[in-house]
Amino acid sequence: MQPRQKVVLIGAGDLAVRIAAGLQLSSYDIDIDLVSRSPHVYSKACLLNSSAIGANFARVAAYQVDVLDSGQLESYIEHAGGDIYINCASLLSPWAYLSTPSPTAKKLGSLAFAAQLCAQLPAAFRIADSLRRLGAESKYINCSFPDSVNVILAKNDLAPLCGLGNAGMLHRFLQVHNPRAEIRVVAHHAVVQALLCGDYSNEALCYVEFNGEPRSWSDLVVGTAPLERNILLNQLTAAHAVDVVIALLDSSRSLSTSLPSPSGLAGGYPCRIEEGRLISESCQYLSHEQAITLNKQAAKLDGIEHIDECGMVHLTSELKNNLPESLRFMEAPLNVENALDQFGRLNRLLSNANKV
């Protein structure tokens, strides 16, 4: 008898909980582990199991593990037997600045997203490194700023399979409203929220082929309501995640979608999942090289000038100039070796600001 397949969700924040709930609703025959360093992971797993709908739902098991502690993490992985590991963990929620009175946190939230890269990279790196050191054959998906984090990991020979959401959110939004259409999306994280929320000022940095013809995003969404820019956007990421996870687990299914950072590329690209394998798809009127260039241009909106061959992130001069004096230490190039130290300085600053 074949063992049941297992999906491991690392991080117990809003996104991970929504993905777990979506997998439960799918009634797909799997096990789900919810892993977090927070003791709240147990109550969240209990809530998911208590509110699941129907008789045949995937049960969620909870594990308290500090993913920044390689010993704890590797001990868990050795016994978990996960088929897919999905990282949803970050050291600072991208939405945290919306709910804090701290002027420093609000300023951080107003900057290009690369200012939060030090909070997004450490957990993603630890998981990738531990899976490689253990020789795990599992598929690893990183949801923490994948359009850039996955690129850094790839430069360190730790490329995840892909990310979730971002370009996939745009693809799924169009597909739901046009279920018979053939859709291909090239888009970086930097433009996704704006487009979904009705700001088309940078739509030239998003490329969409709709039934084989290039179309503008604004034309394709006529008649739909713009979304609100808040944490509820995680629901669209979670819906995309469920589509991708089930296609990867079930070799009888196929899925055409778009994914952030497949195989460590910067930005999002059209892909297909067939027989559990991820396959890149090409656009008819945009070459692969042009797609890469477009995404690198869009990355500047996130404050990333470039990521060099060593995986070092260099910020744009615009982002550097917008950093307040208290955050000037973040001007320095960032990589897997100094990200945690940089976050430590940022976290102390935020903690002290909250005490005032």
Disulfide bonds with the S-S distance in Angstrom:
none
